[in-house]
């Protein structure tokens, strides 16, 4: 269990939430975000918050594997939309680099920064690195997620999950995102970092501010985000200093401190890798935990199968991860001119790998817009990526989701959507900010 919080010199803020700030700005000024003028510029967030992205990607897939967008607020880029094309690109990390950036949001040039009167703010992280540096840093944290470590953690995860499910109200509407998805994933992160338990909600707060790419398009909000992430850096620097002269322990911070590949990181690189681990460990599992409940309500025949056949739970986990796709995209940059599926891609051009689209590819998944927990090839989803950058914590995410379904089944819990369903307004994190539900028995 995580240690008790040390007394802090400042009161750490957990408000305002990034999504609330962005929504408030857009309510006051609907034109605050730049206009998206091209038909297939799917970097626009309205299609995700309104859940109407599916036919747009389907039309793109029917027209080809990748499509150039010239005039996006995020800069020119290629949309890569088919399963085979994304796998092909991820299998060639030297030709399609991860260096510098993994989202559609561009790094500003020195000239642009000078024009805007802003300082450079970048967070290097190992997912946004190429070999060999990527290899050394990934190997530092990978032992935390081995099958043997997952087996050691299973009892604790099951205990925490069951304990939380037993506190949920019956006969009243509550927000599943807040009471279940956030609480379970934030608690798991606190254990991985040996983070002060009573401050664990800070991890959710920081994750939300770090993961919203659209904040980067509004100067005031981007500066606010930078300030919040610097607060995060201050907190984690204190934890680093506390543990630097102690014996190694199995938490992720101590593993970084005692790793030759990571113990000489700059403050920015330390912060970047923390952002990676927090967003990767929080947003992804959290949004799938919400997506499972929403999908079962939308497809009651699949919920009935789950209730009648608990042996389907492991496959149901894979299918729910496919169906939800909690991170919509990753980005690569071409290192040289190349022909790619009939298109001429030039060195320096960025390619946006839309996992969200690949997981609905009709050539791979039959009836892809339907949840099917008996789907034989559900494991072919690309929600965790592919190749050398495949999610290092995939096993942990699968374990948490399996245990959640098993413990729900054990308690014969049927969760109904019973109120507001509010999705995240973002093109990177794909999930729910509110999901009001009510529990009955089956």
N, C-alpha and C positions, 0 to 999 in steps of 0.2 A: 504494500500500500504506500502511497505517496507520503512524504514527510509533511510535518506541520509547517505552515508558512512562517518565515521569519518576519519580524517587524519591518515594515517598509518605510522608507523616508518620505514617500509620497502616497497619496491615495490613488490607486490604479483605477482608471475609468473603464467601464464596460458599456458605456453609452456615448454617443448615439450609434445605433446600428448602421452599417454602410447602406443597406437596402433602404432604410427609412430616410436617410439623408438624400439619397439619389431620387427617391420617389417624391420627396418634398420639393426638391429643386425642379423636377419635371412638372409638378403640379402648378408651381408658381410660374414657370417658364417652359412650356412644352417644346420650345425650340432650343433648349439648352444644349442638347446633344446635336452634333452635326448631322446633316441630312444624308441619307443613303439613297443614291439616285439610280443605281444599276439593279436590274431585275433580280440577278442572282447574287447580290451582295448580302450573304446570310450572316454577316457580322452584326447586323441590326438586332437589338435585344427585344424589340416588341414581338417578334415572331415566337420567341421562347416564353416570355411572360404570358402571352395569349395562347400558347400551345398550338400554333398553326404552322410549324416549321415542316411537318412531314411531307405535304404535297410539293413543296418547293424543292426539297432534296430529291424526292422521287423523280421530278421532272429533270433535274440535273443528271441523275444517274442514267436516266433513259437517253439523255443526249450525249453522254460521254463520261470518261473517268475523271477528268479534271477540266476546270474552266477558269479562264483568266478574268479577274476583276481589276479594272484599271483605276477607278476613281472612288475608292472607299475612304472614309475618314481614318481608317487604320492603314492606309497606304495600299499600293498595288499588291496583289497576291494571287496565287492559284488556289482555288477550292478543289481539294482532292476528296472525292465523294464515294468511291467504290471500295469494297473490301479488298479486292486483289491489288488495287493501286496503292492503298495505304500499306498493306503488308510488304509490297515491293519496295517502297520508299524506306520503310523502317528497317528493312533487311540490308540496306546500303548506307550505313552511317557515315562513311567517309565521303560519299558523293552528296548525301543530304544531311547536312550538319545540324546538330542541336546547339552549337556554341552560341552563347549570348542571350538567347530568348527562346521560350517554349510556347508563348501565347501570341495571338495575332497583334498584340500591342507592340509597336515599334519602339526601339530605342531612339531618342532624339539625337540629331547630330549636334556637334559643338556650335555650329552656326545657328541652328534652331533654338538651342538653349540660350545663346547670347541674345537672340532676337526677343525671346520671351522673358529675359531677365531671370532665368532660373539656373540653379546648380544641378550638376549631374547627380542622379540618385539611382544606383543600380545594385541589385542583389544577386551576385553570382551564386549558383547552386549546382550540385553535381548532375541533376537531370538536364541542365542547360550547358553541359560540357561534353566535349568529345574525348575519345581515348587519347592518351592513357590516363589523364587526370580523372576522368569520370570513373574509370575502373577502380582506382585506389580509394576514392571517397565512397563509392557505392559499397565496396567490400568492407568498409569500416562499419556500416550500419546493418548490412545484410545478415550477419549472424543472429541478430535479434529476431529474425523472421524465419528461421529454419523450422522444418517439421518438428524437431525435438522440442524447440522452444514453444512452438504452438501447442504441443501436447501438454507442456508444463503449465501453460497459461489457461488451458481450457476450463479447469475447475473454477478458477477465480472469475473468468468471464461468465460462466454459467451461474455462479452464485450471485454476481452483481445483476445479471439480467433478470433472473427469477425474482430477486428481492425487489427490483424496480417494478416489474409487472404486477407484483402483489400489492403495490401501493396505488395502482391506477383506479380511478373512480368507476363505479358501475352506475348506469342510469343517468349520467350527465355528460354533456359535451365538453371536450377538452382538446387542447392542441397537441397532437401526436409529435409534431416536430420538436416542440419545446420539452415536453415531459419525457419523451422516449428517445427520439433520434439524437438530439443534442446531448442529453444526459449520458447516454451510453457511450457515444463516441468521444465526448470530452473527458469522461472518466477514464476511458482506455488510454487516451493521449497522456493524461496526468500520470498514469502508471508507467507508461513507456519512458517518460522524461523524469520520473520521480519528482513530479511538479507539486508544489504546495497544494494540497487537496482543496482547501477552502477558496483558493484563487482559480480553480480549474475553468470557470466560465470565461476567464480572460483568453483562454486558448480559442474558444469559439469566436469571441470578439475580434481577435487578431486575424483569425482565418478568414472571416468575412471581409475585412478590409483589404487583406492581401489578395484575395481571389477574384475581385471584381475588376475586370479589365476596363470597363467603360468609365470608371472614375478617372482614368488617365486622360480622357478626352475633355474633362472639365477642370480647368486650372485650380480653382479653389479647393475642389474635392481631392484632386491629386496631391496638393500640398497638405491637406488635412490627413490623407492617408500616410504620407511620408512621416508626419509628426507622430501618428499612432504607431507606426512600425518602429520608429526610433524609441518610443516608450517600451515596446516589446524587447528591443535590443538591450535597453538598460536593465530590464528585469532579468533576461537570460544571462547577461554579463555577470550579474550578481551571483547567479547560480553557478556559472563557470568558475568564478573566483573562489566560491565556497568549496568547490570540489577539486580544484586544481592540485592541491597539496594533500589530497586524501588518497587512500588506496582505491584501485579501480573497483567500480560497482557495475552491475549489468544494465544501468539506465543509458539512454542514448547520449546524454550530455557527457557522462563519464567515458563512454566508448569513443566519442570524438576527441576528448581531452587526451586520451592515452593512445591515440592512433597517429603514427608518423605521417599518414596521408592527410590528416585534418587538424593536428594540434598547432599548426602554424598558420591557420586561416586568418585572413584579415577580419576586422569586425563586420564588414559588409558581407563577406562570404559566410561567416558564421550565421548572420541574420538570414541570408538567402537560403541556406540549408535548413534552418529552422522553419522558414516559411514553407519550404517544400514538404517537410515532414508533417507540419501542422495541417496544411491544406490537403495533402495527400491522405493523411490519416483521419481527417475530420470531415471535410466536405463530401468526399466520395462515399464513405460508408454511411454517413448521416443521411445523404439524399437517397441512397438505395433503401435504407430502412423506412423512409417515408414513401418511396416509390413502390415498395412491396405492398404496403397497405392500400395505397391508392389504386394500384393495378388489380389487386384481388377484388376490390369493390367494383371496379369497372368491368371485370370479367368474372362474374359470380360462378360460372361453370368451373373456372380454374380454382377458385377458393374452395368449392365443393370437393374437387379432386384432392386438394391439399388436406382438407379435413378428413377425407375418407382413406387417404393413402400417405401416411407420414413417411413412408420409404421414398417418396418423391422429393423430399425436402432438399437433399444435396443438388439435384438437378434444377429444382425450383430456384435455388439461390443463383445458379448460373443464368437461368432464363431471366430472372428479375434484374440482374446486373446488365444483361444485354438490353432488355426492354427500357430500363431507366437511363443507362449511359450517363453516369453522374458528372463526368467531365466531357464536355461536348467536343473539344478539339485539342490538338497539339500542333506545334509549328516546327517546320524544318526549313533550312536555307540551302539552296543549291550551291555547291562549291565550284562547279564548272558547267559550261554549256552542255546540255544533253537533250536527247529526244526521249520523251516520256509518253507512252501510249498515244503516239501520233502528234504530240504537241512539242514545240521547241521551247525548252526552259533554259533561261540564261543564268550564268553564274551570278550569285547575289540575290536572285529572286526568291521570295519566300513562298512556301507551300503550306497551306493550312489543312491538316489531316482531320477531317470531320468524322471522328469515331461514331458520333451520333447517327450519321448517314450510313456508314459501313455496317452498323448493327441492324439497319433496316434494309440491307441490300437483298433484293428479291432473288438474285441469282445464287445466294447462299442460304437465306432463311425463307422458307415457305410461309406465306401470310405473315410478313415481318411485323406488321402493325398490331398483331394480336399476341397477347401473352399466352404461351403454351408451355406449361411446366413439364410436359412429357417430350418436349422438343429434343430430338436425338443429338443435334449438333449445337446445342446451346453454348457449349464451351468454346465454340469458335468465335465468340464475341471478341471485340477489340477494345473493350472498356478499360483494360489494364495496359493498353499499348501492345507492342510487339517488338521482339529483338532485344538489343542490349539495354534499352530503356524501359523494358516492361516493368510495371509497378513493383517495387521491392517489397511492399507490404500487402501484396495480393492475397497471400495465404491468410493473413490476419483478418482482412476484410471478409473473406469467405467464411472464416471461422465465426466471426461475430454475427454474420447474417444467418448462418446455419443454426447457431444456438438460439438466436432470437425466434426463429420459426419453430424450433423444437420446443422451446419453453412456452410459446404461445399455444402450440398444439397440446402440450401437456395440461395446460389450464383450460383447454377447450374455449379459447378466446376467439370470437369473431368480431372484427373491427369494421364498423360501418363509417363511411364518410357522412357526416351529419351537419356540416356547416361550411364555413369558408374554405376554399382551396386557393391559396395564393402562391404563385410560382416566383422563382427568382428572376429578376430582370437582368439577365447577363448572357453573354455568348460563350463563356468559358465554363463556369459552374452551372450545371443543369440540375435544378432541383426545386425544392419547396421551401418557402419561408413560413407558411402556415398551412396546417392540415387539420381541420376540426373534425373530430370523430366521436363515436360512442361505441362502447363495448357491450356485446351480448354474449350468450353462450351458444355453442353448437352441440 
